[in-house]
């Protein structure tokens, strides 16, 4: 019985280690080889200009939440709840993005986050994040839509 338990645990940990390696190797944020995780075909520049990204799911947000469902812009651990997948907003608190991209007129995950890991320091692949003395400063991101945010 003890031996069977040890064998089962060994198999579990080996499969866990193997799964981690596969996930890391297929990370679509760091490897162009992993494009099929999110795209049925590589979008051309013409596709991108008309917000056609040939995604594996119905929308950018659905595609992102396929892997990041538990990490979407939810409240907690220093994060602020933020709507996504919307094309209308309260003009008293948001003017709409000045430089950040909308997709088919909507705020999506890709409005605030890069889809590929940028070169250099980054914090959760957030656009417009600044780094000072090892600290992340996000006011430029928020201020792109929220004029009086800071």
C-alpha distance (Angstrom), angle and dihedral (degrees) to the residues before:
residue distance angle dihedral
X1 . . .
X2 3.79 . .
X3 3.79 90.9 .
X4 3.82 91.7 50.9
X5 3.78 90.0 50.8
X6 3.81 91.1 50.8
X7 3.80 91.3 48.6
X8 3.81 91.3 48.4
X9 3.81 90.9 49.3
X10 3.80 91.5 47.7
X11 3.82 91.3 51.0
X12 3.80 90.4 47.1
X13 3.82 94.0 51.4
X14 3.81 93.2 43.8
X15 3.81 91.1 50.7
X16 3.81 90.3 45.9
X17 3.81 91.2 51.9
X18 3.80 91.1 46.5
X19 3.82 92.0 48.9
X20 3.79 90.6 51.1
X21 3.80 91.2 52.7
X22 3.81 91.5 49.0
X23 3.80 91.8 48.8
X24 3.81 91.9 48.7
X25 3.81 92.0 47.3
X26 3.82 90.9 49.9
X27 3.80 97.0 45.0
X28 3.81 103.4 140.3
X29 3.80 90.6 -156.3
X30 3.80 94.4 63.5
X31 3.78 107.1 25.2
X32 3.78 128.4 58.0
X33 3.81 86.2 -158.1
X34 3.79 88.3 70.8
X35 3.82 96.7 58.7
X36 3.85 91.2 115.7
X37 3.81 88.6 67.5
X38 3.83 87.3 74.5
X39 3.82 106.3 11.6
X40 3.80 132.7 57.0
X41 3.82 86.9 -157.4
X42 3.78 133.9 2.4
X43 3.81 107.4 -92.1
X44 3.77 116.0 -125.5
X45 3.81 122.0 -132.5
X46 3.83 87.2 -102.9
X47 3.83 89.8 54.1
X48 3.80 91.0 50.2
X49 3.81 92.5 50.8
X50 3.81 89.5 61.0
X51 3.83 94.6 40.7
X52 3.80 93.6 -107.2
X53 3.78 106.7 140.3
X54 3.83 100.6 164.4
X55 3.79 91.4 -126.1
X56 3.79 126.7 -172.8
X57 3.81 89.6 -128.2
X58 3.81 135.4 41.8
X59 3.80 98.0 -92.1
X60 3.79 144.3 6.2
X61 3.81 90.4 -100.8
X62 3.82 93.1 49.4
X63 3.81 89.3 49.3
X64 3.81 93.1 50.5
X65 3.79 93.3 44.7
X66 3.80 89.5 55.0
X67 3.82 85.9 80.4
X68 3.81 103.5 11.9
X69 3.81 102.0 46.1
X70 3.80 93.3 127.4
X71 3.81 92.5 45.0
X72 3.79 102.4 49.7
X73 3.80 115.1 130.2
X74 3.78 93.0 -68.4
X75 3.76 128.8 150.8
X76 3.78 117.7 -91.4
X77 3.77 145.2 67.8
X78 3.79 93.4 44.8
X79 3.78 94.0 -47.9
X80 3.77 124.5 126.1
X81 3.79 121.1 -137.3
X82 3.79 109.7 -113.4
X83 3.79 129.6 178.8
X84 3.77 120.0 -120.7
X85 3.77 133.3 -176.1
X86 3.81 90.8 41.8
X87 3.79 131.2 129.4
X88 3.81 98.9 -174.7
X89 3.79 128.9 54.3
X90 3.78 142.3 170.6
X91 3.82 104.8 -80.7
X92 3.82 89.5 -154.6
X93 3.80 91.6 68.3
X94 3.80 102.7 23.2
X95 3.79 131.5 38.4
X96 3.79 92.2 -172.8
X97 3.79 124.4 -106.9
X98 3.79 119.4 -46.2
X99 3.82 97.3 -168.8
X100 3.81 105.5 -2.2
X101 3.80 115.9 99.8
X102 3.78 124.5 -106.2
X103 3.79 117.1 -157.8
X104 3.79 116.1 -140.8
X105 3.80 84.2 -17.3
X106 3.81 94.0 -55.9
X107 3.77 136.2 115.2
X108 3.81 105.1 -121.0
X109 3.78 138.3 167.0
X110 3.82 87.1 -86.3
X111 3.81 91.5 57.5
X112 3.81 89.6 72.7
X113 3.83 102.3 19.1
X114 3.81 131.9 56.5
X115 3.80 113.8 -126.9
X116 3.83 91.9 -142.9
X117 3.78 122.5 48.8
X118 3.80 107.4 -102.6
X119 3.79 122.7 -128.8
X120 3.79 111.6 -98.2
X121 3.78 129.8 15.9
X122 3.77 118.2 -12.1
X123 3.78 138.6 169.1
X124 3.79 112.3 -143.0
X125 3.80 87.6 -33.5
X126 3.81 90.2 -73.6
X127 3.79 116.9 169.3
X128 3.82 117.3 -123.4
X129 3.82 94.0 13.6
X130 3.79 112.5 150.0
X131 3.78 128.1 -155.7
X132 3.80 125.1 -144.0
X133 3.80 123.0 172.2
X134 3.79 92.0 -22.7
X135 3.82 93.2 -49.5
X136 3.79 125.8 117.2
X137 3.79 116.2 -128.2
X138 3.80 114.1 -164.8
X139 3.80 103.5 172.8
X140 3.83 93.1 104.4
X141 3.81 89.4 58.1
X142 3.81 93.4 50.0
X143 3.81 94.3 40.3
X144 3.81 90.8 57.8
X145 3.82 87.1 77.5
X146 3.79 104.0 11.7
X147 3.81 105.8 60.2
X148 3.81 96.1 -170.3
X149 3.80 95.7 36.4
X150 3.81 93.8 115.2
